[in-house]
Amino acid sequence: MAKNSPALPARGWLALVLFGLFGQIAWTIENMYFNVFLYKTVTYDPGAVAVMVAASAAAATLTTLLMGMASDKAGRRKPFIAWGYVAWGLSIMAFSLISRENTARLFPGADAVALTVAIVVAMDCVMTFFGSTANDAAFNAWVTDVTVPETRGRAEGVLSALPLLAILILFGGLDFLAKDGNWATLYLLIGGAVSLCGLLGLFLIKDKPDLAVENTDLFHGFRPSVVKANPQLYLSFALMCVFSVSMQIFFPYLMIYLEFFLKLENYAILLGIVLLGAAVISVLGGRLVDKYGKRRFYFPAGAALVVGLVLMYIHGTYLKESPGSLPLLAVFAVLMMGANLLLTAMFNAAIRDYMPEAQRGHFNGIRMIFFVLIPMAAGPFLGARIIRSGPTYLDEFGAVQMVPHAGIFLGAAIVALVMFLPMAMVVKRMKQEAK
């Protein structure tokens, strides 16, 4: 570690873990539970999920660009994080009021299904505004402020494990509420916890005292001269983009796939095993990345991801009814998710390394285009197209319904192969830098 690069103090690690975890719990509610909520209580059309994910991605990107610049100009992240989390929690709690029955009651002459979908999408964008202000723009910039290249692999290893820990907490402790259809209680509990976390941030978070401040216009990061001056940053953005499109092909439909295609009524234990195993891979891998360098792990982790996705497809297509199907699924999923987390940690750490110091909030907004906007606009629609090409069934009302099937993993694997091109370019430049 560089002599002028002190380690992150205990208070900083506590804030990183606490706000990282509760942020991921809130995003899990949005990225997974909202999808199931929409599918189970409003419409079985996977296109509705895709529209919601794409609209949220657009809102997240624009918000992060604008509010990231605002935190840069203010030279402070703390108020954006703390009060942003408070408002984020309140917006989650507002979802307790949304239902198809309430829509029909308030608007008796309207198409209750279509209008409820529109309300859910609109409120998801409101929630995303507060979440992206607090987490994507301010918290992510703060993490870059208080870490250094020598510790970012470890920090990103922890941060990339938190989404799985969030899923584990929700599935292990609160999933029964969703299973029982008690969505209002779920939203009230999680929203209240996120708001409380924000209030704690007023006492816990400490801004970097010598934070560089630079007024940046909205289009700064889109200028060809800026791209040319930061080639490794934009190559890393491209690499993250292809990787994230691949993940978004299957991830929004993962819970629906487990419950409706594999017919696993109680998959909490399976998820617990998978998430803990993948989290261990991410945390230990992050330490190795700090020790030996990112470039040595890019290709092995990328290959492990593709293999894991192909194995998930093989399981769902040929092995789901075979003896020992569940243990095999757990092994394949640990490989896939472990590689996923390790790649996420390395890509994010590299992006932080190459961000201009005085414009981190702004470039977190640029990052959202490649990490969220393009992947969440393209990936779920590719997944929905794959799902529509698969088998259907008649529900109890005689209507034809579509269920996510194993083809979403094969589609993700094919797209993941494309990421090896920008990966080769990034690694080549890393080798040149090392020399």
Beta strands, then each sheet from edge to edge (+ up, - down):
strand 1: 392-394
strand 2: 400-402
sheet 1: 1+ 2-
end
